[in-house]
Every structure is written in C-alpha cells, then in structure tokens.
C-alpha cells in the first residue's frame, strides 16, 4: 500500500485516476472515467474498499479496480511522482489540468454522465470475462463502457443536478412571464 495516494485530496486523486487511465485520449475519455468513479460511489458496498472512509478513495484505491493504480502498471510510478510534485506538475501538464477541472466539476456535482450509468470499462482490444454479463453502453476513445443489466438509467439520470435546476428555473420563469402577459392583457 502506498500512503502517498491516501494522503492527497480526493479531487486530486480523481484527477490522477482520469489522467492515468485515459489522458492520452482527450477530455471526453477522462470525463467518462470520472463518470464511472461517480457511478461506483453510489454502491460502496460492492465497489468500495470498506477500510477506506472517503467514498472516492474507497472506489479508486480498491485493489485491482483501476489499472493505473496497480503497482505493476507502467503508469503507476508516474502517478506517484505527480502526487508528490503536484504543484509543479499541474502547472506544466495540460492533460492533468484538464483532468483536474473535470474532477472539480465532479466534486461539485456539475459533471454530466456521458456514460449513461456505466460502472465498468475496458480497452476495446481486451475481452474480459465479466463483459459478457454486462450491457455495453458506448465506446469512448479506446474504451468500451458498461452498466449492469437491469440498472434503471432514466432520462433524468443522464443530466447533472445543475442542468436540471437551471432548466426547471427557466421553465418556471417562462410560465411566470406568460401568466403576467395574460393578466396584463385583461
């Protein structure tokens, strides 16, 4: 166990996960990885490490869940280096800056779910045995995203809470304007 990763802020850990898993594939791929992390935090009993209290750390650092955090993965030493030298690395690394902005949005609850409830993914050129029991949702970059069969993925769950709040306000405001015009016309 590497205590460096347990000591950084959850927003930085989320950023490192997105960066480590998909930084070479652009913003959409990093957003999708963060979506999977968010979706997994909704079921900590299954996806979380019970010995870790923070929900994001619990999901990200659970053994063998995100390959970039496996000590044998070639990306792992780089993530440790970045975690130790965060202030320097964030200034010079555009992909890390992007993953950090996305992680901040996720923490605020303002990151929409482009994976439609996915809790798993893998590279397209890998065929894990668990994938045949899942519903393939979409491919983003070199990863295929999956959700469990029977998961309720309503239309509203595809939008973030901020979007829903703003849309509701605009609809209510529109009704208010129409009702004022009707009342002024009488």
Secondary structure by P-SEA (a helix, b strand, c coil): cccccccccaaaaaaaaaaaacccccaaaaaaaaaaaaaaaaccccccccccccaaaaaaacccccccccccccaaaaaaaaaaaaaaaaaccaaaaaaaaaaaaaaaccccccccccccccccccccccccccccccccccbbbbbcccccccccccccaaaaaaaaaaaaaaaaaaaaaaaaac
